[in-house]
Amino acid sequence: MTVTDAPAIEARNLNLVFETSDGPVHALQDVDLTIRKGEFVSFIGPSGCGKTTFLRVIADLEQPSAGTITVNGMSPTDARRARAYGYVFQAAGLYPWRTIEGNVKLPLEIMGYSRAERAERARRVLELVELTGFEKKFPWQLSGGMQQRASIARALSFDADILLMDEPFGALDEIVRDRLNEELLKLWARTEKTIGFVTHSIPEAVYLSTKIVVMSPRPGRITDVIESPLPRERPLDIRDSREFIEIAHRVREGLRAGHVDD
């Protein structure tokens, strides 16, 4: 896996205020962050701290109130039009009346790919997430973990440079979550995507990431950015290592500091 100095995502002085009937809600405040191409960056913080909001700004689903953000050197709107990213939501969001293959092909159909190209891309990404043989199954015939893998395959189908993942494994049990964490690292190594990953789990953030962004309670601010010293190859038992425990401690301290500042 190669990380380059070129920025995939760059935010400067980013602010976002939601106007509500009860008054303004400051979701993001003075966010400065650079995510380099090829990095795996996790966002962690308490509920309502702006983690998902920041992902949605990257994806052009929310508009900042102030500051700037670029995605692959473009505005989020231009990056969306250029199909620069795939998005994996908290729920798999698969259409129950379409097969797994049909769900994966859906964005390709919308984008106008030929029937042959749709079939080849679906085959390739389903193989990547180890769902070969389940193409003709319907979502209700698959476990929750398999449904999320299908959702990841759908996001990868049009080969975007960036993969945005909003707490995709939060609803799964710990054993399944561990396995999908391992599979996601292997997938990242094979595809060389830039990944932005939202999580509430400190062990998950530390295990997966090359960089961990710790955020404070609302208004969402970055309290720490941790560059991981862990090796690229990460067996699950690395979580028992001194280095892993030290990083987890720093994340925990960053979360506490955000609460104190608040």
N, C-alpha and C positions, 0 to 999 in steps of 0.2 A: 504494500500500500504506500503510495507516494503522496506526501503533503507538499504543496508548492507554496511559494511566497505570495502568489497571486490571490487577491481576495475574491471569495465567492460571494460573501455578504458583508457589507460594510455599513454600520449605523453610526451617525454622528449627531449628538445632542438631540436624540429622538424623544419626542414627547407625544402622548396621546391622552386626550381628555374626552370622556363621554359626557354629553349633555343629557341629563335625566330630569324627570319631573321633580326629583328631590334635590336638584342642584348638580354641579359638575362632579364627575368621578375621575380622578387622576389615575389612569391605568398604567402609564409608563412615564418615567421622569428622567430626563438627561441620560439616556442610554447611549453609551459609546462602546462599540464592539466590532471587532474584525474576525470573521471566520474565513480561514484560508481554504483553498480548494483541496479536497481530499481529507479534511478534518472530520472527526466525529465529535460533535459538540452537544453536551447535555445541558439542559436548563432545569434547575431545581430551586424550589422555594415553596412557601406555604400557599394554600389555595387562595386564589384571587390576587396573586402577586404580579400577574402580567406575563407569565410564561407563554401561555397559549395565545394571548394577545400579540406578543412579539412575533410568534410564528405566523399569525394571521396577517400581520403587517407585511412580512416577507412575501406572503402568498397573494398580496393585493386584495385580501378580504376585509381589511380595515385600513383606514387612511390616517396617517399621523397628523397631529395638530401642529407640530413644529419639528424642525430638524430634518435630516436627510437620511435616506437609505438607498443603497444600490444592491442589485442582485445580478451577479455576473456582469457588473459594469453598467447595468441598465436600471431604469426605474422598475419597481415591482410590476407596474402595469405592462411595460414592454417585456419584462421577463415572463409574465403570465402568457402574453400573446406568443412569445417565442417558445413556450412549453419548457421552461428552464427547470421546473421542479415537479415532483410528484408529491402527493399529500396523503398521509395515512392517519385517519382519525381514531379517536378513542374506541369507537365501535367499528366493527368491520364494514358495516354499511353495504352489505351485498344484497342484490335484488333476489328475493326468494324464488321468483319464477324463472330466473336464468340459471343455467348450469355454472359451475365454477369457471369453465372455459369461456362461457358467454359473458360472465361478469368481467373477466380479465380483458376481453376483447372490446368492451363497451367504449372506453375512451378512444380506442383505435377506430371504431366505427364512426364516432363523432368527428374525429380528425380526418376521416376520408381515406384511410389506408385501404388498399385492395384486399380482397378476400384471402388471397394467398399470403400476403404480408401479415395480415391479422393472425392467421393460423400459425405461421412460423414464429411470430413474436410471442404469442400465447404459449406455444410449446416450450420456447426457450426460457421464459420467466417462470413457468410452472416447474420446470426442471430445476431452476435455480433455488426455488423455495421448497423443493422436495415434495411436490404434489403431483408428479407424473403418475398417471393411473387413476386420478380423481377428477379428470377433466369433465366427465359427463355427470358427476354427482351434483346434487343441489346443496345450497348452503346448510339447510337443516339436517343434511346427512353427515355433516362434518362436525368435529369438536370445535370448541371456541378457539383453541390455538391454531387449528388448521384453517379456520375462517380468517383469522388475522394474517396468516401466511398468504392466503389468497388475496387479501386486501393489499398486502405489500407487493405481490406479483402484479396486481392491477396498476399500482403506482409506478412500477418499474417498466411497464409494458412499452411505453413510448420513449424509453431510454433518456430521461431527463438527467441533467448533471447533478441536481440537488434532490435529496429526499427529506421531506419534512414529516416528522412523526410525533403526533400529539398523544403521549401516554398510551401507546398501542397495547401494552401488556398489563395495564393496571387492574383489569377485571379478572385476570387469570390467576390460578393457584400457583404457589411458589415453585413447585416442581416443573410445571409447564413453562412458567416464566423463565426459570433458569435455562431450560433447553432452548427456548426461543432467543434468549440473550446470546447463547453460544452460536446459534444459527445465524443471528443477525451480524455478529462479528465476522463470521466466515463469508457471509454475503457481501458485507462492506469491503472485505479484502479482495473478493473476486471482481466486484463491479467498480471499485475506486470512486464511488459517489461521495459527495459531501453530504453529511447527515446532520440535521438539527433535530434533537430528540428531547421531548418534554417528559419529565418523570417526577414523582414524589418520593422515590426510593433512593436513599443515599447509596446502598450497595450497588444498585443497578447503574446509577450515574457513574460511580467510580469504576465499575467493571467494564463498562462499554466505551468510555470516552477517552479521547486525546486531550480534550479541554472541557472543564466543568464550569458553568456560569451559575453562580449563586445569586439569587435575587431576594430582595427584602419584601415585607408586606407592602400593600398598596400605600403610597404610589410606588409602582414597581421600579426599583433601582437595582443596579448591579453592585453587590457588596464585595464580591471576590471573583476573580477569574483564575482558575487553577489549571496549569499545564501539567498533564499527567506524565510522570516518569516511568510508568509501567511499560513493559515490552509490548510489542504488537501481538505476539502470540500469548493468549491469556486463558489458560485452563481455569475451570471454576475454582480450584483450590488455591488460586492466587489470592483469593479473598481472605485467606488465613495468614498472608505474609505481612511482615512489619510495614512495608511500603504502602500496601493497600490500607491497612488500619490507620496509618498516619494521614493519608489523603482523606479518608472518611472522617477522621477527627477534624481536619481543617474545614471540610464542608459543613460539618455540624456546628463548628465555631462560627462560621460565616452566617449560617442561618440564625444562630442565637444573636449575633451582633446586629443583624438586620432588625430583629425584634426589639432589641434594646434601643437602637436609634429611633425606631418608630415610637 
